[in-house]
Amino acid sequence: MHEDNNHSEKPRTRREMSRRQFLSYTLGGTGAFLMAGPVIPMVRFAVDPLLKPKSEGAFVKVVEESKITSEPKSYKFTVHQVDGWYESDAEVEAWIMKDDKGSIYALSPTCKHLGCTVNWNADSRYPNQFFCPCHEAHYTKEGKNVAVAPAPLDEFLVKIENGFVYLGKLQPNQHVVK
């Protein structure tokens, strides 16, 4: 036996949009379009620093080459920083000296243990070493960590040009032999 399922089927009619639906869609679309006006600049403002190309970091003139000796000496210089939309000039310090071969290098004074400032020959127990007063970390002249600190002092990129020493960005220490 074959059952006939056509008894409840109605002919298809084209469904038209009501006036209320049309107004809802029109007002919703117009509202979304008008809201995009203020929102797009806010999104651009938030994302803009991410879209800017990263600069390689400029070298800064610090001191005359003739003033550098094998004895570490502290020099302060100003670096222009850009952090998102905030630009500032920060004072930075570096210990600059010559190694045994006469090459000039510069170390960061920031201790790798907890970020305190190290000084040269600051403690009589550790002569000819960088010493951190916070937790008694100390380093060799090349910046090698001797006690407490987990890593050597960081080193600045150095460029010698026209009789002057220029310092660039910080990098891991290249003078420490592992």
Secondary structure by P-SEA (a helix, b strand, c coil): cccccccccccbbbbbbcaaaaaaaaaaaaaaaaaaaaaaaaaaaaacccccccccbbbbbccccccccccbbbbbbbbbbbcccbbbbbbbbbbcccccccbbbbbbccccccccccccccccccccbbbbcccbbbbcccccccccccccbbbccccccccbbbbccccccccccc
